[in-house]
Amino acid sequence: MKYLALTENKTRTLPFYLAMEEYAAQIIGEDDIFFMWQVEPTVIFGRNQLIDNEVNLDYCHRNGIQYYRRKSGGGCVFADMSNVMFSYITRSDNVQTTYSHYTHAVVEMLRGLGLNASDNGRNDILIDGLKVSGNAFYHLPGRSIVHGTMLYDTDMAHMAAAITPSKQKLESKGVSSVKSRITTLNRYLTMGIEDFKQHVRQSLCDGEIVVDASAVEQIEQIAQTYLTPEFILGNNPRCNMKRTGRIEGVGEFEVSLELNRNVIKAMNLAGDFFVLGDIDHQIIDKLIGVNFTRDDLTRALKEVELGRVIMNLELNQFINLLIHNN
């Protein structure tokens, strides 16, 4: 695996590094690429999450915390300069294989420091059973990206106040707050953050690719796609019905529906699930104009392999979510 290195040692905003992942996936031919980055205090929320549900915007504004939407699914995370972000780009198209390869490598890297590290089989890396790294998956044609946190000495007060997970999500994990289910590396290590980063690089990579000035210009152009108000704020259409719930092993869902005479006229699907396909084309478009009944909804989606659109989702689970109490 090759390390993707910038020539300038300066801190940039989060969209630059997300765009750097896209650049690596689209332009660089290497099979496996990895790099690390750090940002000033920033909340990063998933592609399909509703910003008002996940981010304490008032707190962020008062405390100078930036917030951006990423193009991968999953939940909301907080990053600052005491948190190291990891980015892994590979040719693999299989989400399970990609996650397994990445998390295994990171767990072994942490165990090399004498830590009791493990993964939870989905997207988290744990130390002594507490979360130290949360990761999300993003698929591009022929490439997969895994990116996530590595909590070294993060500002827990900012993290707890800036992110507003639902009570249902916390209860599903058997905890009462964000802080109660996470840990940080500085509780276990005596080395500083720069020494830790050096250990990561030596453990995971066997060479480097340098990003030159021309590549930086291309990355900055890609970064503009993350900066539009339409992308950051997302789509929360008019609706006269909502369905919310959590599907174990899949994630949280908030479905907004506009019905006219019990026919679906508009729909939005939000949540912290992992997206593998095109939700609009493969799910929502197929339900527009469909009668809001179990049989008609099932018939409209029967040819869709929902697990290839939203990770681990099964048809009966989705239909049950839509029609509960109906």
C-alpha positions in Angstrom: 0.0 0.0 0.0 1.3 3.4 -1.0 1.1 6.6 1.1 -0.4 9.6 -0.6 1.7 12.6 0.5 1.2 16.3 0.2 4.3 18.5 -0.3 2.9 21.4 1.8 2.6 20.7 5.5 -0.5 22.8 6.2 -4.0 22.2 7.5 -6.8 22.5 5.0 -10.6 22.3 5.3 -12.3 18.9 5.3 -13.6 19.1 1.7 -10.1 19.2 0.3 -9.2 15.8 1.9 -12.5 14.2 0.8 -11.7 15.5 -2.7 -8.2 14.1 -2.4 -9.8 10.7 -1.9 -11.8 11.1 -5.1 -8.7 12.2 -7.0 -6.8 9.1 -5.8 -9.7 6.9 -6.8 -10.2 8.4 -10.2 -6.7 9.3 -11.3 -4.0 7.2 -9.5 -3.6 3.7 -10.8 -2.1 2.1 -7.6 -4.1 -0.8 -6.2 -4.2 0.4 -2.5 -3.6 4.0 -1.3 -3.7 5.4 2.2 -3.2 8.8 3.8 -3.8 10.6 7.0 -5.1 14.2 7.7 -6.2 16.5 10.4 -8.7 19.4 10.5 -9.7 22.3 12.8 -12.9 21.4 14.8 -15.4 20.0 12.2 -18.6 18.0 12.3 -18.9 15.6 9.3 -22.3 14.0 8.6 -23.3 11.3 6.3 -24.7 11.7 2.7 -28.2 10.7 3.7 -28.5 12.4 7.1 -30.7 15.4 7.9 -28.4 18.1 9.2 -31.0 19.4 11.7 -31.3 16.0 13.2 -27.6 15.4 13.6 -25.8 18.7 14.1 -26.2 21.3 16.9 -25.9 24.2 14.5 -26.2 26.9 17.2 -23.4 25.4 19.2 -21.2 25.0 16.1 -21.7 28.6 15.1 -21.0 29.9 18.6 -17.8 27.9 18.9 -16.3 28.2 15.4 -16.9 24.6 14.5 -17.2 23.9 10.8 -19.7 21.3 9.4 -19.7 19.5 6.1 -21.6 16.7 4.4 -19.6 13.8 3.0 -20.6 11.6 0.0 -20.4 8.4 2.0 -23.2 7.0 4.2 -23.0 6.3 7.9 -23.4 8.5 10.9 -22.1 11.9 12.2 -18.6 12.3 13.5 -16.5 15.1 15.1 -12.9 15.8 14.2 -10.2 18.2 15.4 -6.5 18.6 15.4 -6.2 16.0 18.2 -8.0 13.4 16.0 -6.3 11.7 13.0 -8.4 10.9 10.0 -7.6 7.9 7.9 -8.4 7.5 4.2 -8.1 4.1 2.4 -8.7 3.7 -1.4 -8.7 0.3 -3.1 -9.7 -1.4 -6.3 -12.1 -3.8 -4.5 -15.8 -3.5 -5.3 -17.0 -5.7 -2.5 -17.9 -3.7 0.6 -17.4 -6.6 3.1 -14.0 -7.5 1.6 -13.0 -3.9 1.6 -14.0 -3.3 5.2 -12.5 -6.6 6.4 -9.1 -5.9 4.8 -9.0 -2.3 6.1 -10.2 -2.9 9.7 -7.9 -6.0 10.0 -4.9 -3.9 9.0 -5.8 -1.1 11.4 -6.5 -3.5 14.3 -3.1 -5.2 13.7 -1.4 -1.8 13.6 -2.9 -0.9 17.0 -2.1 -4.3 18.5 1.5 -3.6 17.5 1.4 -0.9 20.1 0.3 -3.4 22.7 -3.4 -2.3 22.6 -6.3 -4.6 23.1 -7.8 -3.7 19.7 -10.7 -5.3 17.8 -13.4 -4.5 15.3 -17.2 -4.9 15.8 -17.8 -6.6 12.5 -19.5 -3.5 10.9 -17.6 -0.2 10.8 -16.1 0.5 14.3 -12.7 -0.3 15.7 -12.5 -0.8 19.5 -10.0 -0.7 22.3 -11.1 -2.6 25.4 -14.6 -2.7 23.9 -14.8 1.1 23.5 -15.0 2.8 20.2 -11.8 4.6 19.1 -12.5 4.7 15.3 -15.7 4.9 13.3 -15.6 4.4 9.5 -17.7 5.0 6.5 -17.7 3.4 3.0 -18.0 5.2 -0.4 -18.1 3.5 -3.7 -17.0 4.9 -7.1 -16.9 2.9 -10.3 -14.1 0.3 -9.9 -13.0 1.8 -6.6 -13.9 1.8 -3.0 -13.1 4.3 -0.3 -13.1 3.8 3.5 -12.5 6.8 5.6 -12.9 7.5 9.3 -11.7 8.7 12.6 -8.8 7.7 14.9 -9.5 9.4 18.3 -6.2 10.4 19.8 -7.0 13.1 22.3 -10.2 14.7 20.9 -12.1 17.5 22.7 -14.9 15.5 24.2 -16.9 18.5 25.3 -17.1 19.8 21.7 -17.9 16.3 20.4 -20.7 15.7 22.8 -22.3 19.2 22.3 -21.8 19.5 18.5 -23.3 16.1 17.6 -26.9 15.3 18.5 -27.6 11.5 17.9 -31.1 10.3 18.5 -32.0 8.8 21.8 -33.1 5.6 19.9 -29.6 5.3 18.4 -27.9 5.6 21.8 -30.4 3.2 23.4 -29.7 0.6 20.6 -26.1 0.6 21.7 -27.0 0.4 25.4 -25.5 3.8 26.3 -26.8 7.1 27.4 -24.4 9.5 25.7 -21.7 9.9 23.1 -18.9 10.1 25.6 -19.9 6.9 27.5 -19.2 4.6 24.5 -15.9 6.0 23.1 -12.2 6.2 24.2 -9.1 7.9 23.0 -5.6 6.6 22.3 -3.8 9.0 24.7 -5.4 7.0 27.6 -3.2 4.1 26.6 -0.2 5.5 24.9 2.8 7.6 26.0 3.9 8.5 22.5 2.8 11.8 21.0 0.4 12.2 18.1 3.2 12.7 15.5 5.0 9.6 16.7 1.7 7.7 16.5 1.2 8.9 12.9 4.7 7.8 12.0 4.0 4.3 13.5 0.8 4.1 11.4 2.6 5.0 8.2 5.4 2.5 8.8 3.0 -0.2 9.7 0.6 0.2 6.8 2.6 1.6 3.9 5.6 0.5 1.9 6.2 3.6 -0.3 4.7 6.9 -1.2 3.1 8.9 -4.0 3.7 12.6 -3.9 0.8 15.0 -4.8 2.3 17.7 -7.0 0.9 21.3 -7.6 -1.0 20.3 -10.6 -2.8 17.5 -8.7 -3.6 19.9 -5.9 -5.4 22.2 -8.4 -7.5 19.3 -9.6 -8.3 18.3 -6.0 -9.4 21.9 -5.2 -11.8 21.8 -8.1 -13.3 18.5 -6.9 -13.6 20.1 -3.4 -16.0 22.7 -4.7 -18.7 20.0 -5.1 -18.8 19.7 -1.3 -19.2 23.5 -0.7 -22.6 24.3 -2.3 -25.4 25.1 0.1 -27.6 22.5 -1.7 -25.1 19.7 -1.0 -24.4 20.7 2.6 -28.0 21.3 3.7 -29.4 18.4 1.7 -33.0 17.6 0.6 -35.8 17.6 3.0 -39.0 17.9 0.9 -42.5 18.8 1.9 -44.2 15.8 3.3 -47.4 14.8 5.0 -46.2 11.5 6.5 -43.0 10.4 8.2 -41.7 7.0 9.1 -38.7 6.6 11.5 -37.0 3.6 12.9 -33.9 1.6 13.3 -33.2 -1.6 11.5 -30.6 -3.7 13.4 -27.4 -4.2 11.3 -28.5 -1.6 8.8 -29.0 1.7 10.6 -31.4 4.5 11.4 -34.1 5.6 8.8 -36.2 8.7 8.5 -38.5 8.5 5.5 -40.5 11.6 4.4 -43.5 10.9 2.2 -45.9 13.1 0.3 -49.1 11.2 -0.3 -52.1 12.2 -2.4 -55.1 9.9 -2.2 -52.7 7.3 -0.8 -50.4 7.5 -3.8 -46.7 8.4 -3.3 -46.0 11.7 -5.0 -42.6 12.5 -3.4 -40.2 10.8 -1.1 -36.9 11.3 0.7 -34.8 8.7 2.5 -32.5 9.8 5.2 -30.4 8.0 7.9 -27.0 6.7 8.9 -27.1 3.6 6.8 -24.3 2.8 4.3 -25.2 3.4 0.7 -23.8 1.0 -2.0 -26.0 2.0 -4.9 -28.2 4.8 -6.3 -31.1 5.4 -3.8 -32.9 7.8 -6.0 -32.9 5.6 -9.1 -33.1 2.2 -7.6 -35.6 2.8 -4.7 -37.3 6.2 -4.8 -38.1 6.4 -8.5 -39.6 3.0 -8.4 -42.0 4.1 -5.6 -43.2 7.3 -7.0 -46.8 6.8 -8.3 -47.3 3.6 -6.3 -50.2 3.0 -4.0 -49.1 3.1 -0.3 -50.1 -0.5 0.5 -47.9 -3.4 1.5 -48.7 -5.4 -1.6 -48.1 -2.5 -4.0 -44.9 -1.4 -2.3 -43.6 -5.0 -2.3 -44.4 -5.4 -5.9 -42.7 -2.2 -6.9 -39.4 -3.3 -5.2 -39.5 -7.0 -5.7 -36.8 -6.9 -8.5 -34.5 -4.7 -6.5 -31.7 -6.3 -4.5 -32.0 -3.7 -1.7 -28.9 -5.1 0.0 -26.9 -3.9 -3.0 -28.3 -0.4 -2.6 -28.3 0.0 1.2 -25.9 -2.3 3.0 -27.6 -5.3 4.7 -31.2 -4.0 4.0 -33.9 -6.7 3.2 -37.1 -6.0 1.4 -39.4 -7.1 4.3 -37.6 -4.9 6.7 -38.0 -1.8 4.5 -41.7 -2.5 3.8 -42.4 -3.0 7.5 -40.7 0.3 8.3 -42.8 2.1 5.6 -46.2 0.7 6.5 -46.0 0.4 10.3 -49.1 1.8 12.0 -50.7 2.1 8.6 
